[in-house]
Amino acid sequence: MRRRTARGATRYRTARGARLLAVTVVAAALQATPAPAAVGPPDGVITWGSSAYRIGDSTADRGYRMVVHTSVGGRDPRIRLSNAFGDRPVTFDSVYAGLQLKGPDLVHGSNRQLTFDGSTSTVVEPGATVYSDPLPGRLAAGANLVVSLHTPDAAGPVTGHWMAMQTSYATQGDHTAEESGAHWTESIGSWFYLDAVSVRTAGATGAVVALGDSITDGWQSTSDQNRRWPDYLARRLQKTHSTVKGVADEGISGNKVLADGAGPSALDRLDRDVLSQPGVRTVFLFEGVNDLKAHTGVTAQDLIGGYRQIVDRAHDAGKCVVISTIAPFKGWSEWDPAAEAVRQQVNDFIRGHREEFDGVTDFDRALRSPYDPERMLPFLDGGDHIHPNDKGMQAMADSVDLDSLECARR
């Protein structure tokens, strides 16, 4: 869907502070006994994720202080740094993780240096990702984790996530070790290089990854409040006895199932953004509106064929797939009867072929108006007739059958 406009950029607000009592408890817990280092992909569960793609060009001697919100709690968090879209190596000479107090300020005593195979610096080759060693201690569910990193000589294409719906911070020079936000005076609305955080959990805890477009990315939800539909889903899961607790939001604004454009297509990025993540049990597939409204001749059978490829690849990797119908978008500038006809055909297929998936969610039914089912209910509409507001995001999450996420494949 659409890129951020100048008007949209003004919607970013200063990040709210974490609840002091809860954060203090987490900060104290992070002062635990050392955990053994690990170099490869973690054996835990993803607690936060964000799809990476090219978002511009790098700047040397640049620092980024990025705020991310966890889903599942656990021990010994690790981060993943990505240079997937770079054309040269990127050096990270200082990387820290702490807990947000307010804005760029961190909870006293929480900011701690991360290592990579025992070293305080790491080089990520073009097209590669690198995991940090485990950071000893416990990270709570629903915490605002702050990752600060410095790139001394970065150049060329930068890998990150443009539309974060979260205020983070930038600076020149290396101020990563500082808990004060005094030097972090530039507010930014993107995440740079960081694309995943994982934790070690007890028992058979698993995660669900939401593969989607700008609706999943959270456009028209309230910035800095974690009101994307995957955020609401994460909060629902925390209150139940479900063994699926981790939620990763792998939405990209403008993304398509079949064709590259706003980031790689869902088919192209499935392995890196979804199947490579630790602890993933279920893929939640909610994409397609950008394919059919682009007026490129994509048919219902084309889109269904793309869905089937994703299902086959996920099943081959031992993951389940829950799919959603395509939500209504009449009133959006690109809507027309031809695109609507394809949407209806695709939704009829999803509802009528449940046996091809491990679960079906009907976001179309959750969002549509009873008076004009081709339109979103105005109460849930973010104003542009394609992206739900906060209430719409919550309605989507509330319509998910949590039991369907429990599916397990061997």
C-alpha positions in Angstrom: 0.0 0.0 0.0 1.1 3.6 0.0 4.4 5.0 1.2 4.5 7.4 4.1 3.6 11.0 3.1 4.9 14.2 4.7 1.5 14.4 6.4 1.9 10.9 7.8 5.4 11.6 9.1 3.9 14.2 11.5 2.0 11.4 13.2 5.1 10.1 14.9 5.2 11.1 18.5 7.7 10.9 21.2 7.9 7.3 22.5 6.1 6.8 25.7 8.0 5.6 28.7 7.7 2.1 30.1 5.9 1.6 33.3 8.6 2.3 35.8 7.8 -0.5 38.3 7.6 -3.2 35.6 10.8 -2.0 33.9 12.7 -1.8 37.1 11.9 -5.5 37.8 13.1 -6.5 34.3 16.2 -4.4 34.7 17.1 -6.1 37.9 16.4 -9.5 36.4 18.9 -8.8 33.6 21.7 -8.7 36.1 21.7 -12.5 36.2 24.5 -15.1 36.0 26.3 -15.4 32.7 24.9 -17.6 29.9 27.1 -19.6 27.5 27.9 -17.9 24.2 26.3 -19.2 21.0 27.2 -18.3 17.5 24.6 -19.8 15.2 20.8 -19.3 15.0 19.3 -19.3 18.4 17.4 -22.3 19.9 14.8 -20.1 21.5 11.7 -18.2 20.2 11.4 -14.9 18.3 9.9 -12.2 20.5 10.1 -9.4 18.0 10.7 -9.2 14.3 10.6 -6.8 11.4 10.9 -7.3 7.7 14.2 -6.0 6.3 14.5 -4.3 2.9 16.5 -1.5 1.3 15.5 1.9 2.8 18.1 4.2 1.5 21.9 4.8 1.8 24.2 4.3 4.8 26.0 7.1 6.7 29.4 6.6 8.3 29.9 7.3 12.0 26.2 6.9 12.7 24.4 5.7 15.8 20.9 4.3 16.0 18.9 3.8 19.2 16.0 1.7 18.3 12.9 0.9 20.4 11.2 -2.5 19.9 8.3 -4.1 21.9 8.6 -7.7 22.9 5.8 -10.3 22.7 7.0 -13.4 24.7 9.2 -13.2 27.7 12.2 -15.3 28.3 15.9 -15.6 29.2 19.1 -14.7 27.4 17.9 -12.4 24.6 19.8 -12.3 21.3 19.4 -9.9 18.5 19.9 -10.4 14.7 21.6 -7.8 12.6 20.9 -7.8 8.8 22.9 -6.6 5.8 20.6 -8.4 3.5 20.4 -5.6 1.0 23.9 -4.2 1.4 26.6 -4.3 -1.4 29.6 -4.2 1.0 30.4 -5.4 4.5 29.1 -3.3 7.5 31.0 -3.0 10.7 29.2 -2.7 14.0 31.9 -1.7 16.6 29.5 -1.1 19.5 26.1 -2.6 20.2 24.2 -2.3 23.5 20.7 -3.3 24.7 18.8 -1.7 27.5 15.3 -0.9 28.6 13.4 2.3 27.8 12.6 4.8 30.5 11.2 7.6 28.4 12.1 8.7 24.9 15.8 8.0 24.3 16.6 7.7 28.0 17.2 4.2 29.4 16.5 2.7 32.8 19.5 3.1 35.0 21.7 0.0 35.1 19.9 -1.7 32.2 22.1 -0.8 29.2 24.6 -3.6 28.6 27.0 -4.4 25.8 26.3 -7.2 23.4 29.0 -9.5 22.0 29.3 -11.5 18.8 31.2 -14.8 19.1 32.8 -13.2 22.2 33.8 -10.0 20.5 32.4 -6.5 21.1 32.3 -5.8 17.4 31.2 -7.7 14.3 31.3 -7.4 10.5 28.2 -8.4 8.5 28.9 -9.4 5.0 26.6 -8.3 2.1 23.5 -10.4 2.0 24.1 -11.9 5.4 22.7 -11.8 8.9 24.5 -12.1 12.3 23.2 -13.1 15.7 24.6 -11.7 18.9 25.6 -13.9 21.8 23.0 -14.4 24.5 22.7 -11.5 26.9 22.4 -13.1 30.4 19.2 -12.5 32.2 15.5 -12.3 31.7 13.5 -10.1 29.3 9.8 -9.6 30.1 6.9 -9.9 27.8 5.6 -6.5 26.7 8.9 -4.7 27.4 10.3 -1.8 25.4 13.8 -3.1 24.6 16.2 -0.5 23.2 19.0 -1.6 20.9 21.8 1.0 20.3 24.4 0.4 17.6 27.1 2.3 15.9 28.5 1.9 12.4 31.9 3.6 12.0 32.3 3.4 8.2 29.0 2.2 6.7 28.4 3.1 3.1 26.1 2.0 0.3 22.6 0.6 0.5 21.2 0.3 4.1 19.1 -2.6 5.3 16.2 -1.8 7.6 12.5 -1.2 8.0 11.1 2.1 6.9 7.6 2.4 8.4 8.2 1.3 12.1 5.2 3.2 13.6 7.6 3.6 16.5 9.8 6.5 17.4 13.5 5.7 17.6 16.6 7.9 17.7 19.8 8.6 15.9 23.0 10.5 16.5 26.5 11.1 15.0 29.3 9.4 16.8 29.3 6.5 19.2 27.0 7.1 22.2 25.7 3.6 22.5 27.0 3.0 26.1 25.2 6.1 27.4 22.0 5.6 29.3 21.1 9.3 29.0 19.4 10.4 25.8 21.2 13.7 25.8 23.1 12.9 22.6 20.2 11.1 20.9 18.4 14.2 19.7 17.3 13.1 16.2 13.9 11.3 16.2 13.5 8.7 13.4 10.6 6.5 12.3 12.5 3.5 11.0 14.6 0.6 12.2 18.1 0.2 10.8 19.9 -3.1 10.5 18.0 -4.7 13.4 15.5 -7.3 12.2 14.9 -9.8 15.1 15.1 -10.4 18.8 14.7 -13.9 20.3 14.7 -15.3 23.8 15.0 -18.7 25.4 11.7 -20.0 26.8 10.6 -22.9 28.9 8.9 -26.0 27.5 7.2 -26.1 24.1 6.7 -22.4 23.7 6.3 -21.4 20.0 5.7 -18.3 17.9 3.5 -17.1 15.0 4.8 -14.9 12.3 2.4 -12.5 10.5 3.4 -12.2 6.8 1.6 -9.2 5.4 1.5 -5.7 3.9 0.9 -2.2 5.4 -2.2 -3.4 7.3 0.0 -5.8 9.2 2.7 -3.2 9.3 0.3 -1.0 11.3 -0.4 2.0 9.1 -3.3 4.1 10.5 -2.8 2.6 14.0 -1.5 5.0 16.7 2.3 5.4 16.6 4.3 4.4 19.7 1.3 2.6 21.3 1.8 -0.9 19.8 -1.7 -1.1 18.3 -1.0 -3.0 15.1 -3.1 -6.1 14.9 -0.2 -8.5 15.6 0.4 -6.4 18.9 -3.2 -7.0 19.9 -2.8 -10.7 19.1 0.3 -10.9 21.2 -1.5 -9.4 24.2 -4.4 -11.9 23.7 -1.9 -14.8 23.6 -0.2 -13.7 26.9 -3.6 -13.9 28.7 -4.3 -17.5 27.6 -2.9 -21.0 28.2 -1.7 -21.2 24.6 1.8 -22.5 24.1 2.1 -20.0 21.2 3.4 -16.8 22.8 5.8 -15.2 20.4 4.5 -12.9 17.7 6.6 -11.4 14.9 5.2 -8.7 12.6 6.7 -9.2 9.2 4.5 -6.7 7.3 5.9 -4.4 4.6 3.9 -1.4 3.3 3.0 -2.0 -0.3 4.1 -5.6 -0.3 2.7 -8.1 -2.8 2.6 -11.9 -2.8 3.7 -12.4 -6.4 5.9 -9.4 -7.4 8.7 -7.4 -5.9 8.2 -3.7 -5.4 7.9 -2.3 -1.9 10.4 -4.8 -0.6 10.8 -8.3 -2.0 7.5 -10.2 -2.6 6.1 -12.5 0.1 7.4 -15.5 -2.0 10.9 -14.0 -2.2 11.2 -13.1 1.5 9.5 -16.1 3.0 12.7 -17.9 4.0 14.5 -15.0 5.5 11.6 -13.2 7.2 9.6 -16.2 8.4 11.1 -19.7 8.1 14.5 -18.8 9.4 13.2 -17.3 12.6 13.6 -19.4 15.8 10.6 -21.2 17.4 8.1 -20.4 14.6 5.2 -22.8 14.7 2.7 -21.0 12.5 2.8 -18.6 9.5 -0.2 -16.2 9.4 -0.7 -15.3 5.8 -2.6 -12.0 5.1 -1.6 -10.6 1.8 -3.0 -10.0 -1.7 -4.8 -6.7 -1.8 -1.7 -5.0 -3.4 -1.5 -7.7 -6.1 -5.1 -7.3 -7.2 -5.5 -3.5 -6.9 -2.3 -2.9 -9.0 -4.2 -3.6 -12.2 -1.4 -5.7 -13.6 -3.7 -8.5 -14.8 -3.3 -10.7 -11.7 -6.1 -13.2 -11.6 -7.6 -15.0 -8.7 -5.9 -18.2 -9.9 -2.5 -16.3 -9.9 -3.0 -15.3 -6.3 -4.2 -18.7 -5.2 -1.2 -20.2 -6.9 1.1 -17.9 -4.9 -0.7 -18.9 -1.7 -0.2 -22.6 -2.5 3.5 -22.1 -3.0 3.8 -20.4 0.4 1.8 -23.2 2.0 3.9 -25.9 0.4 7.2 -24.3 1.4 6.0 -23.7 5.0 4.8 -27.3 5.3 8.1 -28.6 3.9 9.8 -26.6 6.7 7.4 -28.1 9.3 5.4 -25.0 9.8 1.6 -24.5 9.8 -0.2 -21.9 7.8 -3.2 -19.9 8.9 -4.6 -17.7 6.1 -7.0 -14.8 6.1 -9.4 -13.5 3.6 -8.6 -10.2 1.9 -10.3 -7.3 3.7 -12.6 -4.8 1.9 -11.2 -1.6 0.4 -14.0 0.1 -1.6 -13.4 3.9 -1.4 -9.6 3.5 -1.8 -8.5 5.3 -5.0 -7.4 2.1 -6.7 -10.6 0.2 -6.1 -12.7 -0.8 -9.1 -15.3 -3.5 -9.8 -12.7 -5.7 -11.5 -10.4 -5.8 -8.5 -13.4 -6.4 -6.3 -14.4 -9.3 -8.4 -11.0 -10.9 -7.9 -11.1 -10.2 -4.2 -14.4 -12.0 -3.9 -13.1 -15.0 -5.9 -10.1 -15.3 -3.8 -12.1 -15.1 -0.6 -14.6 -17.7 -1.8 -11.6 -20.0 -2.5 -10.2 -19.5 1.0 -13.5 -20.1 2.7 -14.3 -23.1 0.5 -10.9 -24.9 0.6 -10.1 -24.9 4.3 -8.5 -28.3 3.9 -5.6 -26.7 2.1 -4.7 -24.7 5.2 -4.1 -25.3 8.9 -6.6 -22.6 9.8 -8.6 -19.8 8.3 -9.4 -16.4 9.7 -12.0 -14.1 8.1 -10.7 -10.5 8.3 -13.1 -9.6 5.5 -16.1 -10.6 7.7 -14.5 -8.9 10.8 -14.1 -5.5 9.1 -16.8 -5.2 6.5 -19.9 -3.1 6.7 -23.2 -5.0 7.0 -24.8 -2.3 4.8 -22.1 -2.4 2.0 -19.9 -5.5 2.3 -17.5 -4.1 -0.2 -16.6 -1.4 2.3 -15.0 -1.4 5.7 -17.3 -0.5 8.6 -16.7 3.3 9.2 -16.2 2.7 12.9 -13.2 0.5 12.1 -11.9 2.6 9.2 -8.6 4.5 9.6 -9.9 7.1 7.2 -8.5 5.9 3.8 -10.9 3.0 3.5 -8.2 0.3 3.3 -6.3 0.6 6.6 -8.2 -0.1 9.8 -7.8 2.2 12.8 -6.9 1.0 16.3 -10.4 -0.4 16.8 -10.2 -2.2 13.5 -6.8 -3.6 14.4 -8.2 -4.9 17.6 -11.2 -6.4 15.8 -8.9 -8.3 13.5 -6.9 -9.7 16.4 -10.0 -10.7 18.3 -11.3 -12.6 15.3 -8.3 -15.0 15.2 -9.0 -18.5 16.5 -6.1 -18.9 18.9 -6.5 -22.7 18.8 -5.6 -22.6 15.1 -2.2 -21.2 16.0 -1.4 -24.3 18.1 -1.1 -26.5 15.0 2.0 -28.6 15.0 3.7 -30.4 12.1 6.5 -32.9 12.1 
